[in-house]
Amino acid sequence: MMALDLGDASLAGIVAFYAIVNIAENLLPTVFGEMWRVLKPKGRLLLSFHIGDEIVRPDELLGRPISMDFFFSQPAAIRRHLQAAGFTIEDVVERGPYAPEVEYQSRRAYIFAAKAE
């Protein structure tokens, strides 16, 4: 996501569900800049992530050992990064977790953004 192999203004939309959870905050400006670059004018972005300030380092995922960081973020911080990249924020939705057998128990955020004309 830091160097998308796509042409400028080549996509009408991007859906990035939990795609940024393994990217440290200092790298998000590059990621969001790339998303902005590949979106057409008026292109839409739907982004979701875990809400918080922690870094979670599970030993396993889906029954398999892993070595991976999961970065939780505050909606206001992600909003600022998106705006700095040139996005207009259309809506921010937050929700609590579904049942433990369905998903990890964290609050979630969904940001709907658009590239200006």
C-alpha distances in whole Angstrom, upper triangle without the diagonal:
4,6,5,9,10,13,14,15,15,14,17,15,12,13,10,13,13,9,9,12,11,10,12,13,14,10,10,11,8,5,8,10,7,8,11,11,11,13,17,19,20,17,16,14,15,13,15,15,18,21,22,22,22,20,21,21,23,25,24,22,24,27,25,25,21,20,17,17,16,16,18,18,20,20,21,19,16,18,19,15,14,18,17,14,17,17,20,20,22,23,22,23,24,26,27,27,28,31,30,30,27,25,24,26,24,24,21,20,19,18,18,17,18,17,21,22
4,6,10,11,14,14,16,16,16,19,17,14,16,14,16,15,12,11,14,12,10,12,13,12,8,9,9,6,5,8,8,6,9,11,11,12,14,18,20,21,19,18,16,17,16,17,17,20,22,23,22,22,20,22,22,24,26,26,25,27,29,27,26,23,21,18,17,17,17,19,18,21,21,22,19,16,18,18,14,14,17,16,13,16,17,20,21,24,24,24,25,26,28,29,29,31,33,32,33,30,27,26,28,26,26,23,22,21,19,20,19,19,18,21,23
4,6,9,11,12,14,14,15,18,17,15,17,15,18,18,14,14,17,16,14,16,16,15,12,12,12,8,8,11,10,7,9,12,10,10,14,17,19,21,18,19,17,19,18,20,21,24,26,27,26,26,24,25,26,27,29,29,27,29,31,29,28,25,23,21,21,21,20,22,22,24,24,25,22,19,21,21,17,17,19,18,15,17,18,22,23,25,27,26,28,29,31,33,32,34,36,35,36,33,30,29,32,29,29,26,25,23,22,22,20,20,18,21,23
4,5,8,10,12,11,11,15,14,12,14,13,17,17,14,14,17,17,15,18,18,18,14,14,14,11,9,11,10,7,8,11,9,8,11,14,17,19,16,17,15,17,17,19,20,23,26,27,27,27,25,26,27,28,30,29,27,28,31,29,29,25,24,22,22,21,21,23,23,25,24,25,23,20,21,22,18,17,20,19,15,17,18,21,22,24,25,25,27,28,30,32,31,32,35,35,35,32,29,29,31,29,29,26,24,22,21,20,19,18,17,20,21
4,7,10,12,11,12,16,15,14,17,16,19,20,17,18,21,20,18,21,22,21,18,17,17,14,13,14,14,10,11,13,11,9,13,15,19,21,18,19,18,20,20,22,23,27,29,31,31,31,29,30,29,31,32,31,29,30,33,30,30,27,27,24,25,25,25,27,26,29,28,29,27,24,25,25,22,20,23,22,19,20,20,24,25,27,28,28,30,31,33,35,34,35,38,37,37,34,32,32,34,32,32,29,27,25,24,23,22,21,19,22,22
4,7,9,7,9,12,13,12,15,16,19,21,17,18,22,21,20,23,23,23,19,18,18,15,13,14,13,9,10,12,9,6,10,12,15,17,14,16,16,18,19,22,24,27,29,31,32,32,30,31,32,33,34,33,31,32,35,33,33,30,29,27,27,26,26,28,27,29,27,29,27,23,24,25,21,19,22,21,18,18,19,22,23,25,26,27,29,31,32,35,34,35,38,38,37,34,32,33,35,33,32,29,27,24,23,22,20,18,16,19,19
4,6,5,9,12,14,14,17,18,22,23,20,21,25,24,23,25,25,24,21,20,19,16,15,15,13,10,11,11,8,6,9,10,13,16,14,16,17,20,21,24,26,30,32,34,34,35,33,34,35,36,38,37,34,35,38,36,37,34,33,30,30,29,29,30,29,30,29,30,28,25,25,25,22,20,22,21,17,18,18,21,23,25,27,28,30,32,34,37,37,38,41,41,41,37,35,35,38,35,34,31,29,26,24,22,20,18,16,18,17
4,5,8,11,13,14,17,18,22,23,20,21,25,25,23,25,24,23,20,19,17,15,14,14,11,9,10,9,5,5,7,8,10,13,12,15,15,19,20,23,25,29,31,33,33,34,33,34,35,37,39,38,35,37,40,38,38,35,34,31,30,29,28,29,28,29,27,27,26,23,23,23,20,18,19,18,15,14,15,18,21,22,25,26,29,31,33,36,36,38,41,41,41,38,36,36,37,35,34,30,28,25,22,21,18,15,13,14,14
4,6,8,10,12,16,17,21,23,20,21,25,25,23,26,25,24,21,19,18,16,15,14,12,10,9,8,6,4,5,4,7,10,8,12,13,17,18,22,25,28,30,32,33,34,33,35,36,37,39,38,36,37,40,39,39,36,35,32,31,30,29,29,27,28,26,26,25,22,21,22,20,17,18,18,14,14,14,16,19,20,22,24,27,29,32,35,35,36,39,40,40,37,35,35,37,34,33,29,26,23,20,18,15,13,10,12,11
4,7,9,11,14,16,20,22,20,21,24,25,24,26,26,26,23,21,20,18,16,15,14,12,10,10,9,5,6,6,10,12,10,12,13,17,18,22,24,28,30,33,34,35,33,34,35,36,38,37,34,35,38,37,37,34,34,31,31,29,29,30,28,29,27,28,27,24,23,24,22,19,20,21,17,17,16,19,21,21,24,25,27,30,32,34,34,35,38,39,39,35,33,34,36,34,33,29,26,23,21,19,17,14,13,15,14
4,5,7,11,13,17,19,17,19,22,23,22,25,24,25,22,19,19,18,15,14,14,12,9,10,9,6,5,6,9,10,7,9,10,13,15,19,22,25,27,30,31,32,31,32,33,34,36,35,32,32,36,35,35,33,32,29,29,27,27,27,26,27,24,26,25,21,21,23,20,17,19,20,16,16,15,17,18,18,20,22,24,26,28,31,31,32,35,35,35,32,30,31,33,31,29,26,23,20,18,16,14,12,11,14,14
4,7,10,13,17,20,18,20,23,25,24,26,25,26,24,21,20,20,17,15,16,14,11,11,11,9,6,6,8,8,5,7,9,12,15,18,21,25,27,30,32,33,32,33,34,35,38,36,33,33,37,36,37,34,34,31,30,28,27,27,26,27,24,25,25,21,20,22,21,17,18,20,17,16,14,15,16,16,18,20,22,25,27,30,30,31,34,35,35,31,30,31,32,30,29,25,22,19,17,14,12,10,10,12,12
4,7,10,13,16,15,16,20,21,21,23,23,24,21,18,18,18,15,13,14,13,9,10,12,9,6,8,10,9,5,5,6,8,11,14,18,21,23,26,28,29,29,29,31,32,34,33,30,30,33,33,34,31,31,28,27,25,24,24,23,23,20,22,22,18,18,20,18,15,17,19,16,15,13,14,14,14,16,17,19,21,23,26,26,27,30,31,31,28,26,27,29,26,25,21,18,15,13,11,10,9,10,13,14
4,6,10,12,11,13,16,18,17,20,20,21,18,15,16,16,12,11,13,11,8,10,12,9,8,11,13,12,8,6,5,6,8,11,14,18,20,23,25,26,25,26,27,28,30,29,26,26,30,29,30,27,27,24,23,21,20,21,19,21,18,20,20,16,16,19,16,13,16,18,15,15,13,14,14,14,15,16,17,19,21,24,24,24,28,28,28,25,23,24,26,23,22,18,16,13,12,10,10,10,11,15,16
4,6,9,9,11,14,16,16,19,19,21,19,16,17,17,13,13,15,14,10,13,15,13,12,14,16,15,11,8,6,5,6,9,12,15,18,21,23,24,23,23,25,25,28,26,23,23,27,27,28,25,25,22,21,19,19,18,18,19,17,19,19,15,16,19,17,14,17,19,17,17,14,16,15,15,14,15,15,17,18,20,20,21,24,25,25,21,19,20,22,20,19,15,13,10,10,10,11,12,14,17,19
4,6,5,8,10,12,13,16,16,18,16,13,15,15,11,11,14,13,10,13,15,14,13,16,18,17,14,11,8,6,5,7,9,13,15,18,20,20,19,20,21,22,24,23,20,21,25,24,25,22,22,19,18,15,15,15,15,16,15,18,17,13,15,17,15,13,17,18,16,17,15,16,15,16,15,14,15,16,17,19,18,20,23,23,23,20,18,18,20,18,17,13,12,10,10,11,12,13,15,19,21
4,5,8,9,12,13,16,16,19,17,15,17,18,14,14,17,16,14,16,19,17,17,20,22,20,17,14,10,8,6,5,7,10,13,16,19,19,18,18,19,19,22,21,18,18,22,22,23,20,21,17,17,14,14,13,14,16,14,18,17,14,16,19,17,15,19,21,19,20,17,19,17,17,15,14,13,14,14,16,15,16,19,19,19,16,14,14,16,15,14,11,10,8,10,11,13,16,18,22,24
4,6,5,8,10,13,14,17,15,13,16,17,13,14,17,17,15,18,20,19,19,22,24,22,19,16,13,10,7,5,5,8,11,14,15,15,14,14,16,16,19,18,15,16,20,20,20,17,17,14,13,10,10,10,11,14,13,17,16,13,15,18,16,15,19,20,19,21,18,20,18,19,17,15,14,14,14,15,14,15,18,18,18,15,13,12,14,12,12,9,10,9,11,14,15,18,20,24,26
4,6,7,8,12,13,15,13,11,14,14,10,11,15,14,12,15,17,16,17,20,22,21,18,16,12,11,8,8,8,11,14,16,17,17,15,15,16,17,20,19,16,18,21,20,20,17,17,13,13,10,11,12,12,15,15,18,16,13,16,18,15,14,18,19,17,19,17,20,18,19,19,17,17,17,18,19,18,19,22,21,22,19,16,15,18,16,16,13,13,12,13,14,15,18,19,22,25
4,6,5,8,9,12,10,8,11,12,8,10,13,13,12,15,17,17,17,21,23,22,19,17,13,12,8,8,7,9,12,13,14,14,13,14,15,17,20,19,17,19,22,21,21,18,17,13,11,9,8,9,10,12,13,15,13,10,13,15,12,12,16,17,15,18,16,19,17,19,18,16,17,16,18,19,18,20,23,22,23,21,17,16,18,15,15,13,12,12,12,15,15,17,19,22,25
4,6,8,9,13,11,10,14,15,12,13,17,17,16,18,21,21,21,25,26,25,22,20,16,14,11,9,6,7,10,11,12,11,9,10,12,13,16,16,14,17,20,19,18,15,14,10,8,5,5,7,8,12,13,16,14,12,15,17,15,15,19,19,18,21,19,21,19,21,20,17,17,16,17,17,16,18,20,19,20,18,15,13,15,12,13,11,12,13,14,17,18,21,22,25,28
4,7,9,12,10,10,14,14,12,14,17,16,16,19,21,21,22,26,28,27,24,22,18,17,14,12,10,11,13,14,13,12,9,10,10,12,15,15,14,17,19,17,16,13,11,7,6,5,6,9,11,15,16,18,16,14,18,19,16,17,21,21,19,22,21,24,22,24,23,21,21,20,20,20,19,21,23,21,22,20,17,15,17,15,16,15,15,16,17,20,21,23,24,27,30
4,6,8,7,7,11,10,9,11,14,14,14,17,19,19,20,24,26,26,23,21,17,17,13,13,11,12,14,14,13,13,11,12,13,15,18,18,17,20,23,21,20,16,14,10,8,8,7,10,10,14,15,17,14,12,16,16,13,15,18,17,16,20,19,22,21,23,22,20,21,20,22,22,21,24,26,24,26,24,20,18,20,18,18,16,16,17,17,19,19,21,22,25,28
4,6,6,7,10,11,10,13,15,16,16,19,20,21,23,26,27,27,25,23,20,19,16,15,13,13,14,13,12,11,9,12,13,16,19,20,20,23,25,23,21,18,15,12,9,9,6,9,10,13,15,16,13,12,15,15,13,15,18,17,16,20,20,22,21,24,23,21,22,21,23,23,23,25,27,26,28,26,22,20,21,18,19,17,17,18,18,21,21,23,23,26,29
4,5,5,8,10,10,11,13,15,15,17,19,21,22,25,26,26,23,22,18,18,15,15,12,13,13,12,11,12,11,14,16,19,22,23,22,25,28,26,25,21,19,15,12,11,8,9,8,11,12,13,9,9,12,12,9,12,15,14,14,17,17,20,19,22,21,19,20,19,22,22,23,26,28,27,29,27,23,21,21,18,18,17,16,17,16,19,18,21,21,24,27
4,6,7,9,10,11,13,14,16,17,19,21,22,25,26,26,24,23,20,20,17,18,16,17,17,16,14,15,14,17,18,22,24,25,25,28,30,29,27,23,20,17,14,14,11,13,12,14,15,15,11,11,14,13,10,13,15,13,13,17,18,21,20,24,24,22,23,23,25,26,27,29,32,31,32,31,27,25,25,22,22,21,19,20,19,21,20,22,22,24,27
4,6,6,7,9,10,11,13,15,16,17,19,23,24,24,22,21,18,19,16,17,15,17,18,17,16,16,15,18,18,21,24,25,24,27,29,27,26,22,19,16,14,14,12,14,13,15,16,17,13,12,15,14,10,12,15,13,12,16,17,20,20,23,23,21,23,23,25,26,26,29,32,30,32,30,26,24,25,23,22,20,19,19,18,20,19,20,20,23,25
4,5,5,6,8,10,10,12,14,15,17,20,21,21,19,18,14,15,12,13,13,15,15,16,15,16,15,18,19,22,25,25,24,27,29,28,26,23,21,17,15,14,11,12,11,13,13,14,10,8,11,11,7,9,12,11,10,13,13,16,16,19,19,18,20,20,22,24,24,27,30,29,30,28,24,23,24,21,20,18,16,16,15,16,15,17,17,19,22
4,6,5,6,9,10,10,12,14,15,19,19,20,18,17,15,16,14,16,16,18,18,19,18,19,19,21,23,26,28,29,28,30,33,31,30,26,24,21,19,18,15,16,14,15,15,14,11,10,11,10,6,8,10,8,7,11,12,15,15,19,20,19,21,22,25,27,27,30,33,32,34,31,28,26,27,24,23,21,18,18,16,17,15,16,15,17,20
4,6,5,6,9,10,10,13,14,18,19,20,18,18,15,17,15,17,17,20,20,21,20,21,20,22,23,26,28,29,27,30,32,31,29,26,24,20,19,18,16,18,16,18,18,18,15,13,14,13,10,10,13,11,9,12,13,17,18,21,22,21,24,24,27,29,29,31,34,33,35,32,29,27,29,26,25,23,20,20,18,19,17,17,16,18,21
4,5,5,6,9,10,11,13,16,18,18,16,15,12,14,12,14,14,17,18,20,19,20,19,21,22,24,26,26,25,27,30,28,27,24,22,19,17,16,14,16,15,17,16,17,14,12,13,14,10,10,13,12,9,12,13,16,16,19,20,19,21,22,24,26,26,28,31,30,31,29,26,25,26,23,23,20,18,17,15,16,14,15,14,18,20
4,5,5,6,8,10,11,14,15,15,13,12,10,12,10,13,14,17,18,19,19,21,20,22,24,26,29,29,27,29,32,31,30,26,25,21,19,18,16,16,14,16,14,15,13,10,11,11,7,6,9,9,6,9,9,12,13,16,17,16,19,20,23,25,26,28,31,31,32,29,26,25,26,23,22,19,16,15,13,13,11,12,11,14,17
4,5,5,6,9,10,13,14,15,13,14,12,15,14,17,18,21,22,23,23,24,23,25,27,29,32,32,30,32,35,33,33,29,27,24,22,21,19,20,18,19,18,18,15,13,13,13,9,8,10,9,5,8,9,13,15,18,19,19,22,24,27,29,29,32,35,35,36,33,30,29,30,27,26,23,20,18,16,16,13,13,11,13,16
4,5,5,6,9,12,14,15,13,14,12,15,14,17,18,21,23,24,24,25,24,26,27,29,31,31,29,30,33,32,31,28,26,23,22,21,20,21,19,21,20,20,18,15,16,16,12,11,13,12,9,11,12,15,17,19,21,21,23,25,27,30,30,32,35,34,35,32,29,29,30,28,26,23,21,19,17,17,14,14,12,15,16
4,5,5,6,10,12,13,10,10,8,11,11,14,16,19,21,23,24,25,24,25,27,28,31,30,28,29,32,31,31,28,27,23,22,20,19,20,18,20,18,19,17,14,14,15,12,10,12,12,9,10,10,13,14,16,18,18,20,22,24,27,27,29,32,32,33,29,27,27,28,26,24,21,18,16,14,13,11,11,9,13,15
4,6,5,8,9,10,8,9,9,12,13,16,18,22,23,25,25,27,26,28,30,31,34,34,31,33,36,35,35,31,30,27,25,23,22,22,20,20,18,19,17,14,14,14,12,9,10,11,7,7,7,11,13,15,17,18,21,23,26,29,29,31,34,35,36,32,30,29,31,28,26,23,20,17,14,13,10,9,7,9,11
4,6,8,10,12,10,12,12,15,16,19,21,25,26,28,28,29,28,30,31,33,36,35,33,34,37,36,36,32,31,28,27,25,24,25,23,24,22,22,20,18,17,17,14,12,14,13,9,10,11,14,16,19,21,22,25,27,29,32,32,34,37,38,38,35,32,32,34,31,29,26,23,21,18,17,14,12,9,11,12
4,7,10,12,9,11,11,14,15,19,21,25,26,28,29,30,29,30,31,33,35,34,32,33,36,34,35,31,31,27,27,25,24,25,24,25,23,24,22,19,19,20,17,14,16,16,12,12,12,15,17,19,21,22,24,27,29,32,32,33,36,36,37,33,31,31,33,31,29,26,23,20,18,16,14,12,10,13,13
4,7,8,5,7,9,12,14,18,20,24,25,28,29,30,30,31,32,34,36,35,32,33,37,36,36,33,32,29,28,26,25,25,23,24,22,22,22,18,18,19,16,13,15,16,12,11,10,13,15,16,18,20,22,25,27,30,30,32,35,36,36,32,30,31,32,30,28,24,22,19,16,14,11,9,7,10,10
4,6,5,9,11,14,17,21,23,27,28,31,32,34,33,35,36,37,40,39,36,37,40,39,40,37,36,33,32,30,29,29,27,27,24,25,24,21,20,21,19,16,16,17,14,12,12,14,16,17,19,22,24,27,29,33,33,34,38,39,39,35,33,34,35,33,31,27,24,21,18,15,13,10,7,9,8
4,5,9,12,15,18,21,24,28,29,31,32,34,34,36,38,39,42,41,38,39,43,42,42,39,38,35,33,31,30,29,27,27,24,24,24,21,19,20,19,15,15,16,14,11,10,12,14,15,18,21,23,27,29,33,34,35,39,40,40,37,35,35,36,34,31,28,24,21,18,15,12,8,6,6,4
4,6,10,13,16,20,23,26,27,30,31,33,33,35,37,38,41,40,37,38,41,41,41,39,38,34,33,31,29,28,26,25,22,22,23,20,18,19,18,15,14,17,14,11,10,10,12,12,15,18,20,24,27,30,31,32,36,37,38,34,33,33,34,31,29,25,22,19,16,12,10,6,5,5,6
4,7,10,13,17,20,24,25,28,29,31,31,32,34,35,38,37,34,34,38,37,38,35,35,31,30,28,26,26,24,24,21,22,22,18,17,19,17,14,14,16,14,12,10,11,12,12,15,17,19,22,25,28,29,30,34,35,35,32,30,31,32,29,27,23,20,17,14,11,9,6,5,8,9
4,7,10,13,17,20,22,25,26,28,28,29,31,32,35,34,31,32,35,35,36,33,33,29,28,25,24,23,21,21,18,19,19,16,15,17,16,12,13,16,14,12,9,10,10,10,12,14,16,19,21,24,25,26,30,31,32,28,26,27,28,26,23,20,16,13,10,7,6,4,7,10,11
4,6,10,13,17,18,21,23,25,24,25,27,29,32,30,28,28,32,32,32,29,29,25,24,21,20,19,17,18,15,16,16,13,12,15,13,10,12,15,12,12,9,10,9,10,11,12,14,16,19,22,22,24,27,28,29,25,23,24,25,22,20,16,13,10,8,6,5,6,8,12,14
4,7,10,14,16,19,21,23,23,23,25,26,29,28,25,26,29,29,30,27,27,24,22,19,18,17,16,16,13,16,16,12,12,15,14,11,14,17,15,15,11,12,10,10,10,10,11,13,15,18,19,20,23,25,25,22,20,20,21,19,17,13,10,7,6,5,6,9,12,15,18
4,7,11,12,16,18,19,19,20,22,23,26,25,22,23,27,27,27,24,24,20,19,16,14,13,12,13,11,13,13,10,10,14,12,10,13,16,14,15,12,13,11,12,11,10,10,12,14,16,17,18,22,22,23,20,18,18,19,16,14,11,8,6,5,7,8,11,13,17,20
4,7,9,13,15,16,16,17,19,20,23,22,19,21,24,24,25,22,22,19,17,13,12,11,10,11,10,13,13,10,12,15,14,13,16,18,17,18,15,16,13,14,12,10,9,10,11,13,13,15,18,19,20,17,14,14,15,12,11,7,5,4,6,9,11,15,17,20,23
4,6,9,12,13,13,13,16,17,20,20,17,19,22,22,22,20,19,16,14,10,9,7,7,9,9,12,12,9,12,15,14,14,17,18,18,20,17,18,15,16,14,11,11,10,11,12,12,14,17,17,19,16,13,12,13,10,9,6,6,7,9,12,14,17,20,23,26
4,7,9,10,10,11,14,15,18,18,16,18,21,21,21,19,19,15,13,9,8,5,6,8,9,13,12,11,14,16,16,16,19,21,21,23,20,21,18,19,16,13,12,10,10,10,10,13,15,15,17,15,11,9,10,6,6,5,6,9,12,15,17,21,23,26,30
4,7,9,11,12,15,17,21,21,19,21,24,25,24,22,21,18,15,11,9,5,5,5,7,10,10,10,12,15,15,16,18,20,21,22,20,20,17,19,16,12,11,8,9,10,11,14,17,17,19,17,14,12,11,7,5,5,6,10,12,16,18,21,24,26,30
4,6,9,10,14,16,20,21,20,22,25,25,24,22,20,17,14,11,8,5,5,6,9,11,11,11,14,16,16,18,20,21,22,24,22,23,20,21,19,15,15,12,13,12,13,17,19,18,21,19,16,13,12,8,8,9,10,14,15,19,20,24,26,29,32
4,7,10,13,16,19,21,21,24,26,25,24,21,19,16,13,11,8,5,6,7,10,12,10,12,15,16,16,18,20,20,22,24,23,24,21,24,21,18,18,15,16,16,16,20,22,21,24,22,19,16,15,11,11,13,13,16,17,21,22,26,27,30,33
4,6,10,12,16,18,18,21,23,22,21,18,16,14,10,8,6,6,8,10,14,15,14,15,18,19,18,20,23,23,24,27,26,27,24,26,24,20,20,17,18,17,16,20,21,19,22,21,18,14,13,11,12,14,15,18,20,23,24,28,29,32,36
4,7,10,13,15,15,19,20,19,17,15,13,10,6,6,5,6,9,12,15,17,15,16,19,20,19,21,24,24,24,27,26,28,25,27,25,22,22,19,19,18,18,21,22,19,22,21,17,14,14,12,14,15,16,19,20,24,25,28,29,32,36
4,6,10,11,12,15,17,16,14,12,11,8,6,5,7,8,12,15,17,20,18,18,22,23,21,23,26,27,27,29,28,30,27,29,27,23,22,20,19,18,16,19,19,17,19,18,15,11,12,11,14,15,17,20,22,25,27,30,31,34,38
4,7,9,10,14,15,14,11,9,7,6,5,6,9,11,15,18,21,23,21,21,25,26,24,26,29,29,29,32,30,32,30,32,30,27,26,23,22,21,19,21,21,18,19,19,16,13,14,14,17,18,20,22,24,28,29,32,33,37,40
4,5,7,11,11,10,9,7,7,7,8,8,12,13,17,20,23,26,24,23,27,28,27,28,31,32,31,34,32,34,32,33,31,28,26,24,23,21,18,19,19,16,17,17,14,11,13,14,17,18,21,23,26,29,31,33,35,38,42
4,7,10,10,8,6,6,7,8,10,12,15,17,21,24,27,29,28,27,30,32,30,31,35,35,34,37,36,37,35,37,34,31,30,27,26,24,21,22,21,18,18,19,17,14,16,18,21,22,25,27,29,32,34,37,38,42,44
4,7,6,5,4,5,8,9,11,12,16,18,21,25,27,30,28,27,30,32,30,31,35,35,34,37,35,37,35,36,34,31,29,27,25,23,20,21,20,16,16,17,15,13,16,17,21,21,24,26,28,31,33,36,37,41,44
4,5,5,6,7,9,10,12,12,15,17,20,24,25,28,27,25,29,31,29,29,33,34,32,35,33,35,33,33,31,28,27,24,23,21,18,18,17,14,14,14,12,11,14,16,19,19,22,23,26,28,30,33,35,38,41
4,6,8,10,13,13,15,15,18,19,23,26,27,31,30,28,31,33,31,31,35,36,34,37,35,36,34,34,32,29,27,25,23,22,18,17,17,14,12,12,11,11,15,17,20,20,23,24,27,29,31,34,36,40,42
4,7,9,13,14,17,17,21,22,26,29,30,34,32,31,34,36,34,34,38,39,37,40,38,40,37,38,36,33,31,29,26,24,21,20,19,16,14,15,14,14,17,20,23,23,26,27,30,33,35,38,39,43,46
4,6,10,12,15,16,20,22,25,29,30,33,32,30,33,35,33,34,37,38,36,39,37,39,37,38,36,33,32,30,28,26,23,23,22,19,17,18,16,16,19,21,24,24,27,28,31,33,35,37,39,42,45
4,7,10,13,15,18,21,24,28,30,33,31,29,33,34,32,33,37,37,36,38,37,39,37,38,37,34,32,30,29,27,24,24,23,20,19,20,18,17,20,21,24,25,27,29,31,34,35,38,39,43,45
4,6,9,11,15,18,21,25,27,30,28,26,30,31,29,30,33,33,32,35,34,36,34,36,34,31,30,28,27,26,23,24,23,20,20,20,18,16,19,20,23,23,25,26,28,31,32,35,36,39,42
4,7,10,13,16,20,23,26,28,26,25,28,29,27,28,32,31,30,33,33,35,33,35,34,31,30,28,28,26,24,25,25,22,22,22,19,17,20,20,23,23,24,26,28,31,32,34,35,38,41
4,7,10,13,16,20,22,25,22,21,25,26,23,24,28,28,27,30,29,31,30,31,30,27,27,25,24,24,21,23,24,21,21,21,18,15,18,17,20,19,21,23,24,27,28,30,31,35,37
4,6,10,13,16,19,21,19,18,22,22,20,22,25,25,24,27,27,29,27,29,27,24,24,22,22,21,20,22,23,20,22,21,17,14,16,15,17,17,19,20,22,25,26,28,29,33,36
4,6,10,13,16,18,16,15,19,20,18,20,23,23,23,26,24,26,24,26,24,21,20,18,18,18,16,19,20,18,19,18,14,12,13,12,14,13,15,17,18,22,23,26,27,30,34
4,6,10,13,15,13,12,16,17,15,17,20,20,20,23,22,23,21,24,22,19,19,17,18,17,17,19,21,20,22,20,16,14,14,12,13,12,13,15,17,20,21,24,25,28,31
4,7,10,12,11,10,14,15,15,16,19,20,20,22,21,22,20,21,19,16,16,13,14,14,14,17,19,18,20,19,15,12,12,9,10,9,10,13,14,18,19,23,24,27,31
4,6,9,7,7,10,12,11,13,16,16,17,19,18,19,17,19,17,13,14,12,14,15,15,19,21,21,23,21,18,15,15,11,10,10,9,12,12,16,17,20,22,24,28
4,5,5,6,9,10,11,13,14,16,17,19,17,18,15,17,15,11,12,11,13,14,16,19,22,22,25,23,19,17,16,12,10,10,9,11,11,15,16,20,21,24,27
4,5,5,6,9,10,10,12,14,15,17,14,14,11,13,11,8,9,9,12,14,16,19,22,23,25,23,20,18,17,13,11,9,7,9,8,12,13,16,18,21,24
4,6,5,6,9,10,10,12,14,15,14,13,11,13,12,9,12,12,15,17,19,23,26,26,29,27,23,22,21,17,14,13,10,12,10,13,13,17,18,20,24
4,5,5,6,9,10,11,13,15,14,14,12,15,14,12,14,14,17,19,21,24,27,27,29,27,24,22,21,17,15,14,12,13,12,15,14,17,18,20,24
4,5,5,6,9,10,11,13,11,12,10,13,12,10,13,13,16,18,20,23,26,26,28,25,22,21,20,17,15,13,10,10,9,11,11,14,15,18,21
4,5,5,6,9,10,11,9,9,7,10,10,9,12,13,16,19,21,24,27,28,30,27,24,23,23,19,16,14,11,11,8,10,9,12,13,15,19
4,5,5,6,9,10,9,10,9,13,13,12,16,16,20,22,24,27,31,31,33,30,27,26,25,22,19,17,14,14,12,13,12,14,14,16,19
4,6,5,6,9,9,11,11,14,15,14,17,18,21,23,25,27,31,31,33,30,27,25,25,22,20,18,15,14,12,13,12,13,13,15,19
4,5,5,7,5,8,8,11,12,12,15,17,20,23,24,27,30,31,32,29,26,25,26,22,20,17,14,13,10,10,8,10,10,12,16
4,5,5,5,6,7,11,13,13,17,19,22,25,27,29,33,34,35,32,29,28,28,25,22,20,16,15,12,12,9,10,10,11,14
4,5,7,10,11,15,16,16,20,21,25,27,29,32,35,35,37,34,31,30,30,27,24,22,19,18,15,15,12,13,12,13,16
4,6,9,11,15,17,17,20,22,25,28,29,32,35,35,37,34,31,30,30,27,25,22,19,17,14,14,11,11,9,11,14
4,7,10,13,15,17,20,22,26,29,30,33,36,37,38,35,32,32,32,29,26,23,20,18,14,13,10,9,7,7,10
4,6,9,12,13,17,19,23,26,27,29,33,34,35,32,29,29,29,26,23,20,17,15,11,10,6,5,5,7,10
4,6,9,11,15,18,22,25,27,29,33,34,35,32,30,30,29,26,23,20,17,14,10,9,5,5,6,7,10
4,6,8,11,14,18,21,23,26,29,31,32,29,27,27,26,23,20,17,13,11,7,6,4,7,9,10,14
4,7,10,14,17,21,23,25,28,30,32,28,26,27,26,23,20,17,13,11,8,5,5,7,10,11,14
4,7,10,13,17,19,21,25,27,29,25,23,24,23,20,17,14,10,8,6,5,7,10,14,15,18
4,7,10,14,16,18,22,24,26,23,21,21,20,16,13,10,7,6,5,6,9,12,16,18,21
4,7,11,13,15,19,21,23,20,18,18,17,14,11,8,6,5,7,9,12,15,19,21,24
4,7,10,12,16,18,20,17,15,15,14,11,7,6,4,6,9,12,15,18,22,24,27
4,7,9,12,14,17,14,13,13,11,9,6,5,7,9,12,14,18,21,25,27,31
4,7,10,11,14,12,11,11,8,7,5,6,9,12,15,18,21,25,28,31,34
4,7,8,11,9,7,7,5,5,6,7,11,13,17,19,23,26,29,32,35
4,7,8,6,6,8,7,9,9,10,13,15,19,21,24,28,31,34,37
4,5,5,7,8,8,10,12,13,17,19,22,25,28,32,35,38,41
4,5,6,6,6,10,12,14,18,20,24,26,29,33,36,39,42
4,6,8,9,13,15,16,20,21,25,27,31,34,37,40,43
4,7,9,12,13,14,17,18,22,24,27,30,33,36,39
4,6,8,11,11,14,16,19,22,25,28,31,34,37
4,6,9,10,14,16,19,22,25,29,31,34,38
4,7,9,13,16,19,23,26,29,32,35,38
4,6,10,13,16,20,22,26,29,32,35
4,7,10,14,17,20,24,26,29,33
4,7,10,13,16,20,23,26,29
4,7,10,13,17,19,22,26
4,7,10,13,17,19,23
4,6,10,13,16,19
4,7,11,13,16
4,7,10,13
4,6,9
4,7
4
